Amino acid sequence: MKIIYLALLPALAGCHSIVDIDVSKSEPICVRQCTTTYSQCVSIGLSGGSMRNCKDAYSVCVSTCPPK
């Protein structure tokens, strides 16, 4: 899973990247689930405002994760 995420980073760097969302204090399993959902959202191939919606949804998902 980590390899897939790292492979997607260059593609996502120019479009509403999730790299700036702090996940360091969140439960890793929950964050992984959020990342999977984000990847599915992005894989639909939408752009512009829809990509922002994917990032916003990821941010909300991570904010609901329990702390480590």
Gaussian input, Z-matrix of N, CA and C with variables (Angstrom, degrees):
# hf/3-21g

backbone

0 1
 N
 C     1     B1
 C     2     B2     1     A1
 N     3     B3     2     A2     1     D1
 C     4     B4     3     A3     2     D2
 C     5     B5     4     A4     3     D3
 N     6     B6     5     A5     4     D4
 C     7     B7     6     A6     5     D5
 C     8     B8     7     A7     6     D6
 N     9     B9     8     A8     7     D7
 C    10    B10     9     A9     8     D8
 C    11    B11    10    A10     9     D9
 N    12    B12    11    A11    10    D10
 C    13    B13    12    A12    11    D11
 C    14    B14    13    A13    12    D12
 N    15    B15    14    A14    13    D13
 C    16    B16    15    A15    14    D14
 C    17    B17    16    A16    15    D15
 N    18    B18    17    A17    16    D16
 C    19    B19    18    A18    17    D17
 C    20    B20    19    A19    18    D18
 N    21    B21    20    A20    19    D19
 C    22    B22    21    A21    20    D20
 C    23    B23    22    A22    21    D21
 N    24    B24    23    A23    22    D22
 C    25    B25    24    A24    23    D23
 C    26    B26    25    A25    24    D24
 N    27    B27    26    A26    25    D25
 C    28    B28    27    A27    26    D26
 C    29    B29    28    A28    27    D27
 N    30    B30    29    A29    28    D28
 C    31    B31    30    A30    29    D29
 C    32    B32    31    A31    30    D30
 N    33    B33    32    A32    31    D31
 C    34    B34    33    A33    32    D32
 C    35    B35    34    A34    33    D33
 N    36    B36    35    A35    34    D34
 C    37    B37    36    A36    35    D35
 C    38    B38    37    A37    36    D36
 N    39    B39    38    A38    37    D37
 C    40    B40    39    A39    38    D38
 C    41    B41    40    A40    39    D39
 N    42    B42    41    A41    40    D40
 C    43    B43    42    A42    41    D41
 C    44    B44    43    A43    42    D42
 N    45    B45    44    A44    43    D43
 C    46    B46    45    A45    44    D44
 C    47    B47    46    A46    45    D45
 N    48    B48    47    A47    46    D46
 C    49    B49    48    A48    47    D47
 C    50    B50    49    A49    48    D48
 N    51    B51    50    A50    49    D49
 C    52    B52    51    A51    50    D50
 C    53    B53    52    A52    51    D51
 N    54    B54    53    A53    52    D52
 C    55    B55    54    A54    53    D53
 C    56    B56    55    A55    54    D54
 N    57    B57    56    A56    55    D55
 C    58    B58    57    A57    56    D56
 C    59    B59    58    A58    57    D57
 N    60    B60    59    A59    58    D58
 C    61    B61    60    A60    59    D59
 C    62    B62    61    A61    60    D60
 N    63    B63    62    A62    61    D61
 C    64    B64    63    A63    62    D62
 C    65    B65    64    A64    63    D63
 N    66    B66    65    A65    64    D64
 C    67    B67    66    A66    65    D65
 C    68    B68    67    A67    66    D66
 N    69    B69    68    A68    67    D67
 C    70    B70    69    A69    68    D68
 C    71    B71    70    A70    69    D69
 N    72    B72    71    A71    70    D70
 C    73    B73    72    A72    71    D71
 C    74    B74    73    A73    72    D72
 N    75    B75    74    A74    73    D73
 C    76    B76    75    A75    74    D74
 C    77    B77    76    A76    75    D75
 N    78    B78    77    A77    76    D76
 C    79    B79    78    A78    77    D77
 C    80    B80    79    A79    78    D78
 N    81    B81    80    A80    79    D79
 C    82    B82    81    A81    80    D80
 C    83    B83    82    A82    81    D81
 N    84    B84    83    A83    82    D82
 C    85    B85    84    A84    83    D83
 C    86    B86    85    A85    84    D84
 N    87    B87    86    A86    85    D85
 C    88    B88    87    A87    86    D86
 C    89    B89    88    A88    87    D87
 N    90    B90    89    A89    88    D88
 C    91    B91    90    A90    89    D89
 C    92    B92    91    A91    90    D90
 N    93    B93    92    A92    91    D91
 C    94    B94    93    A93    92    D92
 C    95    B95    94    A94    93    D93
 N    96    B96    95    A95    94    D94
 C    97    B97    96    A96    95    D95
 C    98    B98    97    A97    96    D96
 N    99    B99    98    A98    97    D97
 C   100   B100    99    A99    98    D98
 C   101   B101   100   A100    99    D99
 N   102   B102   101   A101   100   D100
 C   103   B103   102   A102   101   D101
 C   104   B104   103   A103   102   D102
 N   105   B105   104   A104   103   D103
 C   106   B106   105   A105   104   D104
 C   107   B107   106   A106   105   D105
 N   108   B108   107   A107   106   D106
 C   109   B109   108   A108   107   D107
 C   110   B110   109   A109   108   D108
 N   111   B111   110   A110   109   D109
 C   112   B112   111   A111   110   D110
 C   113   B113   112   A112   111   D111
 N   114   B114   113   A113   112   D112
 C   115   B115   114   A114   113   D113
 C   116   B116   115   A115   114   D114
 N   117   B117   116   A116   115   D115
 C   118   B118   117   A117   116   D116
 C   119   B119   118   A118   117   D117
 N   120   B120   119   A119   118   D118
 C   121   B121   120   A120   119   D119
 C   122   B122   121   A121   120   D120
 N   123   B123   122   A122   121   D121
 C   124   B124   123   A123   122   D122
 C   125   B125   124   A124   123   D123
 N   126   B126   125   A125   124   D124
 C   127   B127   126   A126   125   D125
 C   128   B128   127   A127   126   D126
 N   129   B129   128   A128   127   D127
 C   130   B130   129   A129   128   D128
 C   131   B131   130   A130   129   D129
 N   132   B132   131   A131   130   D130
 C   133   B133   132   A132   131   D131
 C   134   B134   133   A133   132   D132
 N   135   B135   134   A134   133   D133
 C   136   B136   135   A135   134   D134
 C   137   B137   136   A136   135   D135
 N   138   B138   137   A137   136   D136
 C   139   B139   138   A138   137   D137
 C   140   B140   139   A139   138   D138
 N   141   B141   140   A140   139   D139
 C   142   B142   141   A141   140   D140
 C   143   B143   142   A142   141   D141
 N   144   B144   143   A143   142   D142
 C   145   B145   144   A144   143   D143
 C   146   B146   145   A145   144   D144
 N   147   B147   146   A146   145   D145
 C   148   B148   147   A147   146   D146
 C   149   B149   148   A148   147   D147
 N   150   B150   149   A149   148   D148
 C   151   B151   150   A150   149   D149
 C   152   B152   151   A151   150   D150
 N   153   B153   152   A152   151   D151
 C   154   B154   153   A153   152   D152
 C   155   B155   154   A154   153   D153
 N   156   B156   155   A155   154   D154
 C   157   B157   156   A156   155   D155
 C   158   B158   157   A157   156   D156
 N   159   B159   158   A158   157   D157
 C   160   B160   159   A159   158   D158
 C   161   B161   160   A160   159   D159
 N   162   B162   161   A161   160   D160
 C   163   B163   162   A162   161   D161
 C   164   B164   163   A163   162   D162
 N   165   B165   164   A164   163   D163
 C   166   B166   165   A165   164   D164
 C   167   B167   166   A166   165   D165
 N   168   B168   167   A167   166   D166
 C   169   B169   168   A168   167   D167
 C   170   B170   169   A169   168   D168
 N   171   B171   170   A170   169   D169
 C   172   B172   171   A171   170   D170
 C   173   B173   172   A172   171   D171
 N   174   B174   173   A173   172   D172
 C   175   B175   174   A174   173   D173
 C   176   B176   175   A175   174   D174
 N   177   B177   176   A176   175   D175
 C   178   B178   177   A177   176   D176
 C   179   B179   178   A178   177   D177
 N   180   B180   179   A179   178   D178
 C   181   B181   180   A180   179   D179
 C   182   B182   181   A181   180   D180
 N   183   B183   182   A182   181   D181
 C   184   B184   183   A183   182   D182
 C   185   B185   184   A184   183   D183
 N   186   B186   185   A185   184   D184
 C   187   B187   186   A186   185   D185
 C   188   B188   187   A187   186   D186
 N   189   B189   188   A188   187   D187
 C   190   B190   189   A189   188   D188
 C   191   B191   190   A190   189   D189
 N   192   B192   191   A191   190   D190
 C   193   B193   192   A192   191   D191
 C   194   B194   193   A193   192   D192
 N   195   B195   194   A194   193   D193
 C   196   B196   195   A195   194   D194
 C   197   B197   196   A196   195   D195
 N   198   B198   197   A197   196   D196
 C   199   B199   198   A198   197   D197
 C   200   B200   199   A199   198   D198
 N   201   B201   200   A200   199   D199
 C   202   B202   201   A201   200   D200
 C   203   B203   202   A202   201   D201

   B1=1.4551
   B2=1.5276
   B3=1.3272
   B4=1.4583
   B5=1.5261
   B6=1.3337
   B7=1.4625
   B8=1.5231
   B9=1.3167
   B10=1.4679
   B11=1.5197
   B12=1.3086
   B13=1.4664
   B14=1.5251
   B15=1.3260
   B16=1.4633
   B17=1.5265
   B18=1.3208
   B19=1.4634
   B20=1.5238
   B21=1.3178
   B22=1.4587
   B23=1.5301
   B24=1.3018
   B25=1.4627
   B26=1.5252
   B27=1.3244
   B28=1.4731
   B29=1.5262
   B30=1.3172
   B31=1.4605
   B32=1.5207
   B33=1.3174
   B34=1.4558
   B35=1.5257
   B36=1.2989
   B37=1.4659
   B38=1.5170
   B39=1.2973
   B40=1.4560
   B41=1.5084
   B42=1.3099
   B43=1.4645
   B44=1.5256
   B45=1.2718
   B46=1.4669
   B47=1.5323
   B48=1.3000
   B49=1.4498
   B50=1.5252
   B51=1.3236
   B52=1.4702
   B53=1.5290
   B54=1.3254
   B55=1.4585
   B56=1.5266
   B57=1.3196
   B58=1.4634
   B59=1.5293
   B60=1.3143
   B61=1.4704
   B62=1.5305
   B63=1.3268
   B64=1.4641
   B65=1.5262
   B66=1.3217
   B67=1.4575
   B68=1.5263
   B69=1.3278
   B70=1.4651
   B71=1.5275
   B72=1.3093
   B73=1.4647
   B74=1.5301
   B75=1.3372
   B76=1.4647
   B77=1.5238
   B78=1.3186
   B79=1.4574
   B80=1.5353
   B81=1.3411
   B82=1.4617
   B83=1.5346
   B84=1.3128
   B85=1.4691
   B86=1.5239
   B87=1.3092
   B88=1.4649
   B89=1.5294
   B90=1.3233
   B91=1.4701
   B92=1.5172
   B93=1.3207
   B94=1.4682
   B95=1.5198
   B96=1.3241
   B97=1.4617
   B98=1.5259
   B99=1.3231
   B100=1.4679
   B101=1.5244
   B102=1.3319
   B103=1.4597
   B104=1.5264
   B105=1.3131
   B106=1.4698
   B107=1.5201
   B108=1.3161
   B109=1.4621
   B110=1.5237
   B111=1.3253
   B112=1.4594
   B113=1.5339
   B114=1.3157
   B115=1.4665
   B116=1.5176
   B117=1.3265
   B118=1.4585
   B119=1.5217
   B120=1.3054
   B121=1.4651
   B122=1.5264
   B123=1.3352
   B124=1.4581
   B125=1.5292
   B126=1.3359
   B127=1.4663
   B128=1.5195
   B129=1.3078
   B130=1.4606
   B131=1.5183
   B132=1.3297
   B133=1.4517
   B134=1.5135
   B135=1.2850
   B136=1.4626
   B137=1.5150
   B138=1.3235
   B139=1.4599
   B140=1.5199
   B141=1.3345
   B142=1.4583
   B143=1.5132
   B144=1.3180
   B145=1.4581
   B146=1.5107
   B147=1.3215
   B148=1.4610
   B149=1.5184
   B150=1.3472
   B151=1.4636
   B152=1.5197
   B153=1.3112
   B154=1.4633
   B155=1.5282
   B156=1.3219
   B157=1.4638
   B158=1.5223
   B159=1.3374
   B160=1.4667
   B161=1.5253
   B162=1.3346
   B163=1.4652
   B164=1.5300
   B165=1.3233
   B166=1.4655
   B167=1.5301
   B168=1.3246
   B169=1.4681
   B170=1.5268
   B171=1.3389
   B172=1.4623
   B173=1.5299
   B174=1.3138
   B175=1.4516
   B176=1.5311
   B177=1.3112
   B178=1.4706
   B179=1.5235
   B180=1.3288
   B181=1.4642
   B182=1.5291
   B183=1.3233
   B184=1.4700
   B185=1.5329
   B186=1.3209
   B187=1.4688
   B188=1.5317
   B189=1.3261
   B190=1.4660
   B191=1.5350
   B192=1.3319
   B193=1.4666
   B194=1.5276
   B195=1.3373
   B196=1.4635
   B197=1.5292
   B198=1.3183
   B199=1.4707
   B200=1.5168
   B201=1.3298
   B202=1.4830
   B203=1.5001
   A1=110.11
   A2=115.92
   A3=119.72
   A4=110.43
   A5=116.34
   A6=120.85
   A7=110.23
   A8=116.88
   A9=120.69
   A10=109.86
   A11=116.81
   A12=120.85
   A13=110.42
   A14=116.26
   A15=119.70
   A16=111.31
   A17=116.87
   A18=120.40
   A19=111.04
   A20=116.81
   A21=121.08
   A22=113.12
   A23=117.93
   A24=120.63
   A25=114.14
   A26=119.54
   A27=117.45
   A28=112.85
   A29=116.78
   A30=120.07
   A31=111.46
   A32=116.16
   A33=120.42
   A34=112.99
   A35=116.72
   A36=120.40
   A37=112.64
   A38=117.38
   A39=119.84
   A40=113.97
   A41=117.86
   A42=118.81
   A43=111.37
   A44=116.20
   A45=122.30
   A46=112.54
   A47=116.41
   A48=122.90
   A49=111.65
   A50=114.88
   A51=120.61
   A52=110.97
   A53=117.15
   A54=121.38
   A55=111.36
   A56=117.81
   A57=120.71
   A58=113.80
   A59=118.06
   A60=121.45
   A61=108.17
   A62=116.27
   A63=121.83
   A64=110.24
   A65=115.55
   A66=121.12
   A67=111.34
   A68=116.53
   A69=121.19
   A70=113.80
   A71=117.82
   A72=119.98
   A73=112.79
   A74=115.62
   A75=120.49
   A76=111.00
   A77=115.24
   A78=122.33
   A79=109.94
   A80=117.98
   A81=121.93
   A82=115.12
   A83=117.77
   A84=120.05
   A85=110.16
   A86=116.44
   A87=121.34
   A88=110.42
   A89=116.58
   A90=120.92
   A91=109.77
   A92=117.36
   A93=121.28
   A94=111.26
   A95=116.51
   A96=120.35
   A97=110.48
   A98=116.54
   A99=120.71
   A100=110.67
   A101=116.72
   A102=121.47
   A103=110.56
   A104=116.93
   A105=120.82
   A106=110.27
   A107=116.55
   A108=120.90
   A109=110.71
   A110=116.40
   A111=120.96
   A112=110.14
   A113=116.53
   A114=120.83
   A115=111.13
   A116=117.03
   A117=120.68
   A118=110.37
   A119=117.05
   A120=121.94
   A121=110.06
   A122=116.21
   A123=121.71
   A124=111.15
   A125=116.69
   A126=120.16
   A127=113.15
   A128=116.86
   A129=120.16
   A130=109.57
   A131=116.17
   A132=121.29
   A133=114.04
   A134=116.81
   A135=120.39
   A136=109.32
   A137=116.15
   A138=119.65
   A139=110.19
   A140=115.09
   A141=120.44
   A142=112.73
   A143=116.53
   A144=122.45
   A145=112.91
   A146=116.79
   A147=119.86
   A148=111.33
   A149=117.05
   A150=120.31
   A151=109.92
   A152=116.49
   A153=120.59
   A154=108.93
   A155=116.91
   A156=120.31
   A157=110.96
   A158=117.48
   A159=120.65
   A160=110.03
   A161=116.33
   A162=120.42
   A163=110.37
   A164=116.77
   A165=120.28
   A166=110.77
   A167=116.33
   A168=120.35
   A169=110.43
   A170=116.84
   A171=121.10
   A172=110.08
   A173=116.44
   A174=121.32
   A175=111.33
   A176=116.32
   A177=120.78
   A178=109.78
   A179=116.19
   A180=120.78
   A181=110.35
   A182=116.89
   A183=120.82
   A184=110.22
   A185=117.04
   A186=119.14
   A187=112.52
   A188=116.92
   A189=120.18
   A190=112.60
   A191=116.50
   A192=120.32
   A193=110.19
   A194=115.58
   A195=118.06
   A196=110.48
   A197=117.53
   A198=119.99
   A199=110.52
   A200=114.85
   A201=120.58
   A202=110.75
   D1=-42.61
   D2=-178.83
   D3=-62.76
   D4=-37.08
   D5=179.70
   D6=-64.86
   D7=-41.29
   D8=178.58
   D9=-62.26
   D10=-45.34
   D11=179.41
   D12=-60.50
   D13=-45.55
   D14=-179.60
   D15=-65.81
   D16=-32.56
   D17=177.87
   D18=-68.55
   D19=-30.66
   D20=-179.40
   D21=-81.04
   D22=-19.81
   D23=-175.61
   D24=-53.80
   D25=-49.47
   D26=-179.79
   D27=-60.50
   D28=-36.95
   D29=179.87
   D30=-68.81
   D31=-31.28
   D32=-176.76
   D33=-89.83
   D34=-12.95
   D35=-174.08
   D36=-57.49
   D37=-34.84
   D38=-177.52
   D39=-90.63
   D40=-2.62
   D41=-174.32
   D42=-136.36
   D43=100.70
   D44=173.79
   D45=39.58
   D46=60.50
   D47=-177.01
   D48=-67.83
   D49=150.07
   D50=178.20
   D51=-94.74
   D52=0.77
   D53=-176.93
   D54=-58.86
   D55=-31.38
   D56=-176.83
   D57=-80.47
   D58=-1.47
   D59=178.60
   D60=-88.33
   D61=121.19
   D62=-176.24
   D63=-76.47
   D64=117.48
   D65=178.44
   D66=-115.26
   D67=7.49
   D68=-173.48
   D69=-63.81
   D70=-23.09
   D71=-177.48
   D72=-105.53
   D73=7.14
   D74=-177.33
   D75=-103.09
   D76=153.79
   D77=179.10
   D78=-60.63
   D79=122.72
   D80=-174.71
   D81=-56.99
   D82=-38.85
   D83=-179.42
   D84=-63.47
   D85=-41.76
   D86=178.64
   D87=-65.30
   D88=-43.64
   D89=179.58
   D90=-61.57
   D91=-40.19
   D92=177.85
   D93=-60.50
   D94=-41.01
   D95=177.88
   D96=-64.45
   D97=-40.69
   D98=177.42
   D99=-63.56
   D100=-40.48
   D101=179.42
   D102=-64.74
   D103=-39.18
   D104=177.76
   D105=-62.94
   D106=-44.46
   D107=178.38
   D108=-63.03
   D109=-41.09
   D110=178.22
   D111=-62.52
   D112=-44.77
   D113=179.88
   D114=-60.93
   D115=-39.75
   D116=177.79
   D117=-65.37
   D118=-40.55
   D119=178.36
   D120=-61.45
   D121=-46.57
   D122=-178.59
   D123=-67.29
   D124=-36.39
   D125=-175.81
   D126=-67.35
   D127=-14.45
   D128=176.56
   D129=-63.16
   D130=-22.90
   D131=175.76
   D132=88.63
   D133=23.67
   D134=179.37
   D135=-84.10
   D136=161.74
   D137=179.26
   D138=-140.51
   D139=177.17
   D140=177.48
   D141=65.85
   D142=-128.66
   D143=-177.27
   D144=-60.76
   D145=-32.28
   D146=179.79
   D147=-66.85
   D148=-36.22
   D149=176.58
   D150=-64.77
   D151=-37.69
   D152=177.13
   D153=-62.70
   D154=-38.33
   D155=177.98
   D156=-63.12
   D157=-37.71
   D158=177.31
   D159=-62.49
   D160=-44.52
   D161=179.71
   D162=-64.95
   D163=-42.95
   D164=179.29
   D165=-62.09
   D166=-41.60
   D167=179.11
   D168=-64.74
   D169=-38.49
   D170=177.44
   D171=-63.21
   D172=-44.00
   D173=-179.83
   D174=-61.23
   D175=-43.08
   D176=178.11
   D177=-64.65
   D178=-43.87
   D179=179.81
   D180=-58.65
   D181=-49.01
   D182=-179.01
   D183=-62.87
   D184=-36.29
   D185=-178.85
   D186=-67.22
   D187=-18.57
   D188=178.00
   D189=-91.50
   D190=-5.51
   D191=179.06
   D192=-71.47
   D193=141.48
   D194=176.58
   D195=-69.25
   D196=155.59
   D197=177.41
   D198=-68.44
   D199=160.27
   D200=177.48
   D201=-61.23

